[in-house]
Amino acid sequence: FVSIKVDREERPDLDGIYMDAVQTMTGQGGWPMTVFLTPDGKPFYGGTYYPPEDRQGRPGFPKILRAIAEAYREQRAELEQGATELQAHLSRISTVEIPPDELSEQTLDAALAQLSQNYDTRHGGFGGAPKFPQPMALDFALRSYKRTGDLQTLDIVSHTLDEMSAGGIYDHLGGGFSRYSVDDRWLVPHFEKMLYDNAQLARLYLAAWQATGNAHYRQITEQTLDYIRREMTAPEGGFYSTQDADSEGEEGRFYVWTPTEIRDVLGAEDAAVFNQYYHVTEGGNFEGRNILSVPRAVDVVATVTAKEPGEVMEIVTRCLEALYDAREMRVHPGRDEKVLTAWNGLMLRAFADAAPALGRADYLETAIQNAEFVLSKLKQDGRLLRTYKDGHAKLNGYLEDYAFYADGLLALYEATFDLRWLQEARALADTMLERFWAPDLPGFYDTSTDHEQLFNRPRSLYDNAIPSGNSVACEALLRLGALYADVRYQEVAASVLARMAPVMAEHPTAFGRLLCAADFLVTTPLEVAIIGDPQADDARSLLSEVYSRYVPNRVLAAAPEGTEASDEVALLTRRPQVQGRATAYVCHRYVCQPPVTHSQDLIEQLERATA
């Protein structure tokens, strides 16, 4: 045997094609995964976890190895024939055609109805334990509320966000979310923190703040992004991938507390209030210790502690700071410091969206630093690379690397109006069309035309823990098409969405981000052009009105007249300033309302356009 260990985060292509093979052979999949291949890379046997020795009726790994070796010696021809037939079967599946359907509001309504049936009315979220946040499905639900005005849909989102941010899945001291909850009430997390989860959840809480004005959602957004800046950002500007669940050999050790530990830090009086608020008990809720959570409203805690609600929150706030400082003295969980282009694209968009909406210049600085790092270190000869660590970048970029990073660069352009970022996004999109697009499907492959030859060319359509490359490619192309008035981009995205319309209406949790792209297309995006210097006070006054609103299906461009941007970006061309002042144009499909120069006039136009 030649043993090859694969980092599935660096090589999602191998993970995808061999997971498909294992699922076909065994009817189930998961990790860790073991696959046995012929010398030319074709799988002929595989499975998930094999114990080190025979256990509870399951063969141990040594027995599996002996059986495989014997079969390969005695029945090699049959094994190779089976591998060839499996390859042909998986190739047929990856190129199967789904009859297209008309994409309409009815498609979105059907998906929302299906999603609502799986909603947990008690604890929020979808399904039971283990429970994952599913930010893409919630993003789609929030967009649906914007489209329909249905308050029950808004309640699905707000209830879930409230429950998650009150639970142990959220780090109340340091910010950021763990991967998932092992129970159905968000209390006990798998303590590992993933970059991609926090990128998507930060954007979701930001959108919820814009949609509702609930200051708590803004707080969660900022605490999450502050955690990323503090603990998951490399000095060069890249974002690290993960933070481990374990420290000192114990899962969650860094995050859990005993009442005695809390009293030692806070003193008895403050600890009594803090422990009531975060439900800290002698018995604990996790192996004799306590995961911090907020199961009761502050009014209830105020009654129990005989204090005013405001006084309770003052005590809690100073206690959090003291406990954070104390926790910093502990052994920190390990960190996977590889920088993945796709995941960095997700986080780039989170920072770029949040910076102007929240007025956080430090977030914008982080976003710009990341873009400069990725485009200098992970882009060579016009092509993206997948991963970077210890000064070395390697591996061809996949569809998700191009799509996610183009999407992030589009957001960075809309936060800075530096034309470079828009041009870089367009170049990545053009590479996607040149090297990943398959018009006969239609859709995108995960690997480029010049990728190494694999036993099957992978094509991911489902949104899992991260969006599929196809989903984000569609949204990025639609946004580019609106900015440049380029029907080529729009037609490509529309063809994918029409092909997937029947299945995403039936399985919304598997197509959450694709449904967001469908919502963008169906509802017709708002186009806003600001003519004037984006850094001047009059333009900034207009821009602040755009940034503060929840308008998920919107593109934004700004530049002074007579500049390269005003000539290149179609949304800006032939739109003059009025009376020498920064001027706003609010449009649908390039049909615009009268230009305005005052914030109040712009507010009225935005309200009419998004009603």
VEXDRENMI-404748 format. One line per 5 residues: for each residue y, z, x of C-alpha. Coordinates in Angstrom, 1 decimal. Layout:
<rs>
Y Z X  ... $
</rs>
This chain:
<rs>
0.0 0.0 0.0  3.6 -0.7 1.1  5.8 2.0 -0.6  9.3 1.0 -1.6  11.6 3.5 -3.1 $
14.4 2.0 -5.2  17.7 3.6 -6.1  18.0 2.3 -9.6  21.8 2.9 -9.7  22.2 0.5 -6.7 $
19.6 -2.0 -8.0  19.7 -2.0 -11.8  18.2 -5.5 -11.7  14.9 -4.2 -10.3  15.0 -1.2 -12.5 $
15.5 -3.4 -15.6  12.9 -6.0 -15.0  10.2 -3.6 -13.9  11.0 -1.2 -16.7  10.5 -4.1 -19.1 $
7.2 -4.7 -17.5  6.0 -1.1 -17.7  7.1 -0.9 -21.4  5.2 -4.1 -22.1  2.0 -2.8 -20.3 $
2.0 0.8 -21.6  4.2 0.8 -24.7  6.6 3.4 -23.2  9.0 3.8 -20.3  11.1 6.3 -18.5 $
11.7 7.8 -15.0  10.3 8.3 -12.5  8.7 5.0 -12.7  5.9 3.6 -10.5  5.0 -0.1 -10.5 $
2.3 -1.9 -8.5  3.2 -5.4 -7.5  1.5 -8.4 -5.9  3.0 -9.5 -2.5  5.3 -11.9 -4.4 $
6.7 -9.2 -6.5  4.8 -9.6 -9.8  3.9 -6.4 -11.5  0.2 -5.9 -12.6  0.1 -2.1 -13.3 $
2.6 0.6 -13.8  3.6 3.8 -15.5  6.0 6.7 -15.5  5.2 10.1 -14.1  1.9 10.6 -12.3 $
1.1 14.2 -11.4  0.0 14.9 -7.8  -3.4 15.8 -9.0  -5.5 15.4 -12.2  -3.9 17.5 -14.9 $
-4.5 18.0 -18.7  -6.4 14.8 -19.0  -3.9 12.7 -17.0  -5.1 11.1 -13.7  -3.3 12.3 -10.6 $
-1.6 9.9 -8.3  -4.4 9.9 -5.7  -6.9 8.8 -8.3  -4.5 6.1 -9.5  -4.2 4.8 -5.9 $
-7.9 4.6 -5.4  -8.5 2.8 -8.7  -5.7 0.3 -8.0  -7.1 -0.4 -4.4  -10.6 -0.9 -5.8 $
-9.4 -3.2 -8.6  -7.3 -5.2 -6.2  -10.2 -5.7 -3.8  -12.8 -6.5 -6.5  -10.7 -8.2 -9.3 $
-7.7 -9.7 -7.5  -7.9 -13.0 -9.3  -7.8 -11.4 -12.7  -5.0 -9.1 -11.7  -2.9 -12.0 -10.4 $
-3.6 -14.0 -13.6  -2.5 -11.0 -15.7  0.7 -10.7 -13.7  1.5 -14.3 -14.1  1.0 -14.1 -17.9 $
3.2 -11.0 -18.0  5.9 -12.8 -16.1  5.8 -15.7 -18.6  5.9 -13.3 -21.5  8.9 -11.4 -20.2 $
10.7 -14.7 -19.4  10.2 -15.8 -23.0  11.5 -12.5 -24.3  14.6 -12.5 -22.1  15.6 -15.9 -23.4 $
14.7 -15.5 -27.0  17.3 -16.9 -29.4  18.7 -14.7 -32.2  20.0 -16.8 -35.1  23.8 -16.6 -35.1 $
25.6 -15.1 -38.1  29.1 -15.1 -39.2  31.0 -12.2 -37.6  33.2 -10.6 -40.2  34.5 -7.3 -41.4 $
31.3 -7.1 -43.4  29.4 -7.0 -40.1  31.5 -4.1 -38.9  31.2 -2.3 -42.3  27.4 -2.6 -42.2 $
27.2 -1.2 -38.7  29.5 1.7 -39.6  27.3 2.5 -42.7  24.2 2.5 -40.5  25.8 4.7 -37.9 $
27.0 7.2 -40.5  23.4 7.6 -41.8  22.4 9.0 -38.4  25.4 11.4 -38.2  24.7 15.1 -37.7 $
26.9 16.7 -40.3  26.4 20.2 -38.9  26.9 19.8 -35.2  28.4 16.4 -34.9  27.0 13.5 -32.9 $
24.0 11.3 -33.8  20.4 12.3 -34.0  18.8 15.5 -32.7  17.8 17.1 -29.4  18.2 16.0 -26.7 $
21.7 15.0 -27.8  23.8 12.5 -25.9  27.6 12.1 -26.5  27.4 8.4 -27.3  31.1 7.6 -26.6 $
30.7 3.9 -27.4  29.5 4.6 -30.9  32.3 7.1 -31.4  34.8 4.6 -30.1  33.6 2.1 -32.6 $
33.9 4.7 -35.4  37.4 5.5 -34.4  38.3 1.9 -34.4  36.7 1.6 -37.8  39.0 4.4 -39.0 $
42.0 2.5 -37.7  40.8 -0.7 -39.5  39.9 0.9 -42.8  41.9 4.2 -43.0  38.7 6.0 -44.2 $
39.1 9.7 -43.5  35.4 10.4 -43.6  35.0 8.1 -40.6  37.7 9.9 -38.8  35.9 13.2 -39.6 $
32.8 11.9 -37.9  34.7 11.4 -34.7  36.9 14.5 -34.8  34.1 16.8 -35.8  31.9 15.5 -32.9 $
34.7 15.7 -30.4  35.5 19.3 -31.5  31.9 20.4 -31.3  31.3 18.8 -27.9  34.4 20.2 -26.3 $
33.5 23.7 -27.7  30.0 23.5 -26.4  28.3 24.2 -23.1  28.1 20.5 -22.4  31.8 20.7 -21.5 $
32.8 22.6 -18.3  35.4 25.0 -19.7  36.5 26.2 -16.2  36.6 23.0 -14.2  36.7 20.2 -16.8 $
34.3 17.3 -17.3  31.2 16.8 -19.3  27.5 17.1 -18.4  25.1 14.3 -19.0  23.6 15.5 -22.3 $
22.7 18.6 -24.3  19.0 19.7 -24.3  19.6 21.1 -27.8  21.2 19.6 -30.9  24.3 21.9 -30.9 $
25.8 20.9 -27.5  25.2 24.4 -26.0  22.7 24.0 -23.1  23.4 21.0 -21.0  21.5 19.1 -18.3 $
24.2 20.2 -15.9  24.4 16.9 -13.9  27.8 15.3 -14.3  28.0 11.5 -14.2  31.0 9.4 -13.4 $
30.4 6.9 -16.2  30.1 9.6 -18.9  33.3 11.2 -17.9  35.1 7.9 -17.7  34.1 6.9 -21.3 $
34.7 10.4 -22.7  38.1 10.7 -21.1  39.1 7.4 -22.8  37.6 8.5 -26.1  39.5 11.8 -26.2 $
42.7 10.0 -25.2  42.3 7.6 -28.0  41.6 10.4 -30.4  44.8 12.1 -29.3  46.7 9.0 -29.9 $
45.1 8.5 -33.3  45.5 12.1 -34.5  48.2 13.8 -32.4  45.7 16.7 -31.8  46.9 18.3 -28.6 $
43.4 19.7 -27.9  42.2 16.1 -27.3  44.9 15.5 -24.8  44.0 18.7 -23.0  40.4 17.7 -22.7 $
41.4 14.2 -21.5  43.6 15.7 -18.8  41.1 18.4 -17.7  38.4 15.7 -17.4  40.6 13.4 -15.3 $
41.9 16.2 -13.2  38.3 17.2 -12.4  37.6 13.6 -11.3  40.7 13.5 -9.1  39.8 16.9 -7.6 $
36.1 16.6 -7.1  34.9 13.1 -7.6  37.5 11.0 -5.7  37.0 10.0 -2.1  40.0 10.1 0.3 $
39.9 6.3 0.5  40.2 6.0 -3.3  36.7 5.3 -4.5  35.1 7.4 -7.2  31.8 9.2 -6.4 $
28.8 8.7 -8.6  27.3 12.0 -9.6  27.4 15.8 -9.2  24.0 17.5 -9.2  22.7 19.9 -11.8 $
21.3 22.3 -9.1  22.8 24.6 -6.6  21.1 27.3 -4.6  17.8 25.9 -5.8  18.6 26.7 -9.5 $
19.7 24.4 -12.3  23.1 25.4 -13.6  23.5 28.3 -11.2  27.1 27.2 -10.3  28.2 27.2 -14.0 $
26.6 30.3 -15.6  27.8 34.0 -15.7  26.7 37.5 -16.5  29.0 40.0 -18.2  29.1 42.0 -15.1 $
30.2 39.1 -12.9  33.0 38.4 -15.4  34.2 42.0 -15.5  34.2 42.2 -11.7  36.7 39.3 -11.7 $
38.8 40.0 -14.8  38.7 43.7 -15.3  37.2 45.4 -18.3  40.1 44.8 -20.8  40.6 41.0 -20.3 $
36.8 40.5 -19.9  36.3 42.1 -23.4  38.5 39.4 -25.0  37.2 36.6 -22.8  33.6 37.4 -23.6 $
34.3 37.5 -27.3  36.0 34.1 -27.1  33.3 32.5 -25.0  30.4 34.4 -26.6  29.2 36.0 -23.4 $
26.5 38.6 -24.0  24.2 40.8 -22.0  21.2 38.8 -23.2  22.8 35.5 -22.3  22.0 32.1 -23.7 $
20.4 30.5 -20.6  17.8 32.3 -18.6  19.5 35.6 -18.9  22.9 34.3 -18.0  25.7 32.7 -20.1 $
26.9 29.2 -20.5  30.5 29.3 -21.7  31.0 28.0 -25.2  33.4 28.5 -28.0  31.4 29.0 -31.2 $
34.1 30.8 -33.2  37.7 30.0 -34.1  40.4 31.9 -32.3  41.4 33.6 -35.5  38.0 35.2 -35.8 $
38.2 36.4 -32.2  41.7 37.8 -32.8  40.4 39.8 -35.8  37.4 41.2 -33.7  39.6 42.1 -30.8 $
42.6 43.4 -32.9  45.0 41.0 -31.3  47.2 38.1 -32.4  45.7 34.6 -31.9  48.5 33.7 -29.5 $
47.8 36.8 -27.4  44.1 35.9 -27.3  44.9 32.5 -26.0  47.2 33.9 -23.3  44.5 36.2 -22.1 $
41.9 33.4 -22.2  44.2 31.0 -20.2  44.7 33.4 -17.3  41.1 34.4 -17.3  40.0 30.8 -17.0 $
42.2 30.4 -13.9  40.8 33.6 -12.3  37.2 32.7 -13.0  37.7 29.2 -11.7  39.0 30.6 -8.4 $
36.0 32.9 -8.3  33.6 30.1 -9.0  35.1 28.1 -6.2  33.6 30.7 -3.8  30.1 29.8 -5.0 $
27.9 27.2 -3.4  28.8 23.9 -5.1  26.3 21.5 -6.5  25.4 18.5 -4.3  27.2 15.2 -4.9 $
26.0 11.6 -4.6  28.9 10.0 -2.7  28.0 6.4 -3.1  30.7 4.3 -4.8  29.4 1.9 -7.4 $
31.8 -0.9 -8.4  30.8 -1.0 -12.0  31.2 2.8 -12.5  34.5 2.7 -10.7  35.7 0.0 -13.1 $
35.0 2.4 -16.0  36.9 5.2 -14.4  39.7 2.8 -13.3  40.3 1.9 -16.9  40.3 5.6 -17.9 $
43.0 6.5 -15.5  45.0 3.3 -16.2  44.9 3.9 -19.9  45.8 7.5 -19.6  48.6 7.2 -17.0 $
51.3 5.6 -19.2  50.1 7.2 -22.5  50.4 10.7 -21.0  53.3 10.1 -18.6  51.1 11.1 -15.6 $
52.3 9.3 -12.5  49.5 11.0 -10.5  47.0 9.2 -12.7  48.6 5.9 -12.0  48.6 6.6 -8.3 $
44.9 7.3 -8.5  44.2 4.1 -10.4  46.2 2.0 -7.9  44.5 3.6 -5.0  41.1 2.9 -6.5 $
42.0 -0.8 -7.1  43.2 -1.3 -3.6  40.1 0.4 -2.2  37.6 -1.6 -4.2  39.3 -5.0 -3.7 $
39.6 -4.4 0.0  36.2 -2.8 0.7  33.9 -4.1 -2.1  35.2 -7.7 -2.4  34.3 -10.2 0.3 $
34.9 -13.9 0.2  35.9 -13.7 -3.5  32.7 -11.9 -4.5  32.1 -8.3 -5.5  29.6 -6.1 -3.8 $
27.7 -3.4 -5.6  27.9 -0.2 -3.6  29.8 1.5 -0.7  29.0 4.6 1.3  29.8 5.8 4.8 $
32.0 2.9 5.6  29.5 0.2 4.5  29.4 -2.0 1.4  26.3 -3.9 0.5  24.3 -5.7 -2.2 $
25.5 -8.6 -4.5  27.5 -7.5 -7.4  25.9 -7.7 -10.8  27.5 -8.8 -14.1  28.5 -5.2 -15.0 $
30.3 -4.9 -11.7  32.5 -8.0 -12.5  32.9 -7.2 -16.1  33.7 -3.5 -15.7  36.1 -4.0 -12.9 $
37.9 -6.9 -14.5  38.3 -4.7 -17.6  39.7 -1.9 -15.4  42.1 -4.2 -13.7  43.4 -5.5 -17.0 $
44.2 -1.9 -18.0  45.9 -1.4 -14.6  48.1 -4.5 -15.2  49.1 -3.2 -18.6  50.1 0.1 -16.9 $
52.0 -1.4 -14.0  52.8 -5.1 -14.8  52.0 -5.9 -11.3  50.8 -9.5 -11.7  48.3 -9.1 -8.8 $
46.0 -7.0 -10.9  46.0 -9.5 -13.8  45.3 -12.4 -11.4  42.4 -10.4 -9.8  40.9 -9.7 -13.2 $
41.1 -13.4 -14.1  39.4 -14.4 -10.8  36.6 -12.0 -11.6  36.2 -13.4 -15.1  36.1 -16.9 -13.8 $
33.3 -15.9 -11.4  31.4 -14.4 -14.3  31.6 -17.7 -16.1  30.7 -19.7 -13.0  27.8 -17.6 -11.8 $
26.4 -15.5 -14.7  27.0 -17.5 -17.9  24.1 -19.2 -19.6  25.5 -21.4 -22.4  22.1 -22.2 -23.8 $
21.5 -18.5 -24.8  24.5 -18.0 -25.1  25.2 -15.0 -23.0  25.4 -13.7 -19.5  22.6 -12.9 -17.1 $
22.8 -9.7 -15.1  22.4 -11.5 -11.8  24.3 -14.4 -10.3  23.0 -17.9 -9.7  22.7 -17.2 -6.0 $
21.0 -13.8 -6.3  17.7 -13.2 -4.6  14.8 -14.7 -6.5  13.1 -12.1 -8.7  10.0 -12.4 -10.9 $
12.3 -12.5 -13.9  16.0 -13.0 -14.2  17.3 -10.0 -16.1  19.6 -10.1 -19.1  20.8 -6.8 -20.6 $
22.2 -6.9 -24.1  21.9 -3.2 -25.2  24.5 -0.6 -24.5  22.7 2.4 -23.0  24.4 5.3 -21.1 $
26.7 2.7 -19.8  27.8 -0.4 -21.7  26.0 -3.7 -21.0  27.7 -6.2 -18.9  27.7 -8.6 -21.8 $
29.6 -6.2 -24.0  32.4 -5.5 -21.5  32.5 -9.1 -20.5  33.2 -10.1 -24.1  36.0 -7.6 -24.5 $
37.6 -8.5 -21.1  37.4 -12.2 -21.9  39.0 -11.7 -25.3  41.9 -9.7 -23.7  42.4 -12.3 -21.1 $
42.3 -15.1 -23.7  45.0 -13.3 -25.6  47.2 -12.9 -22.6  46.8 -16.4 -21.3  46.3 -18.2 -24.6 $
43.1 -19.6 -23.0  40.6 -20.6 -25.8  37.9 -21.0 -23.2  37.6 -17.2 -22.7  37.8 -16.6 -26.4 $
35.1 -19.1 -27.3  32.7 -17.7 -24.8  33.1 -14.2 -26.1  33.0 -15.3 -29.7  29.7 -17.2 -29.2 $
28.0 -14.1 -27.8  29.3 -11.9 -30.6  28.2 -14.4 -33.3  24.7 -14.5 -31.7  24.5 -10.8 -31.7 $
26.1 -10.1 -35.1  22.8 -9.6 -37.0  21.3 -7.0 -34.6  24.4 -5.0 -33.9  25.0 -4.5 -37.6 $
21.5 -3.0 -37.9  21.4 -1.0 -34.7  25.0 0.3 -34.0  24.1 3.0 -31.5  22.5 0.3 -29.3 $
25.6 -1.9 -29.4  28.5 0.5 -29.6  30.7 -1.3 -26.9  29.7 -4.7 -28.2  30.9 -3.6 -31.7 $
34.2 -2.6 -30.2  34.6 -6.2 -28.8  33.6 -7.5 -32.2  36.3 -5.3 -33.8  38.8 -6.7 -31.4 $
37.9 -10.3 -32.4  37.7 -9.7 -36.1  40.9 -7.8 -36.7  43.1 -10.1 -34.6  44.7 -8.3 -31.7 $
48.3 -7.3 -31.6  50.2 -9.1 -28.8  53.3 -7.3 -27.4  55.6 -8.9 -24.8  58.4 -7.0 -23.2 $
61.0 -9.3 -21.5  62.9 -7.3 -18.9  62.3 -5.2 -15.8  59.4 -2.9 -16.7  60.9 -0.2 -14.5 $
64.4 -0.2 -16.1  65.3 2.4 -18.6  65.7 0.0 -21.6  62.3 -1.5 -21.0  60.6 1.9 -20.4 $
62.0 3.1 -23.7  60.3 0.2 -25.5  57.1 0.5 -23.6  56.8 4.2 -24.4  56.6 3.4 -28.1 $
53.7 1.0 -27.4  51.8 3.4 -25.1  52.0 6.3 -27.5  50.3 4.6 -30.4  46.6 4.2 -31.1 $
46.3 0.5 -31.2  42.9 -0.3 -29.7  43.1 -4.0 -30.3  46.3 -4.8 -28.4  47.4 -6.7 -25.3 $
50.6 -6.0 -23.5  52.6 -7.9 -21.0  56.0 -7.4 -19.4  58.2 -9.1 -16.8  61.8 -10.2 -16.3 $
62.8 -13.7 -17.3  62.4 -16.4 -14.6  59.6 -14.7 -12.6  56.2 -15.8 -11.6  54.7 -13.7 -14.3 $
56.9 -15.1 -17.1  55.8 -18.6 -16.0  52.1 -17.8 -15.6  51.3 -15.4 -18.5  51.4 -17.4 -21.7 $
52.4 -14.3 -23.8  55.6 -14.1 -21.7  56.6 -17.7 -21.6  59.6 -19.1 -23.4  60.6 -15.7 -24.7 $
64.2 -15.0 -23.8  66.0 -11.7 -23.5  68.5 -10.8 -26.2  72.0 -9.9 -25.1  70.8 -9.1 -21.6 $
68.7 -6.2 -22.8  65.0 -5.6 -22.5  63.5 -7.3 -25.5  60.2 -6.8 -27.4  58.2 -9.4 -29.1 $
55.5 -8.3 -31.5  53.0 -11.1 -32.3  49.7 -12.0 -33.9  48.1 -15.2 -32.5  51.5 -15.9 -30.8 $
53.4 -15.9 -34.1  56.0 -13.3 -33.5  58.4 -11.1 -35.5  62.0 -11.4 -34.6  62.8 -10.0 -31.1 $
64.1 -6.5 -31.0  65.9 -4.5 -28.3  66.0 -1.0 -29.8  63.2 1.5 -30.0  63.5 2.2 -33.7 $
63.3 -1.5 -34.6  60.2 -1.7 -32.4  58.7 1.3 -34.1  59.1 -0.3 -37.5  57.6 -3.6 -36.3 $
54.6 -1.8 -34.8  54.0 0.2 -37.9  54.1 -3.0 -40.1  51.9 -4.9 -37.7  49.2 -2.2 -37.5 $
49.3 -0.9 -41.0 $
</rs>
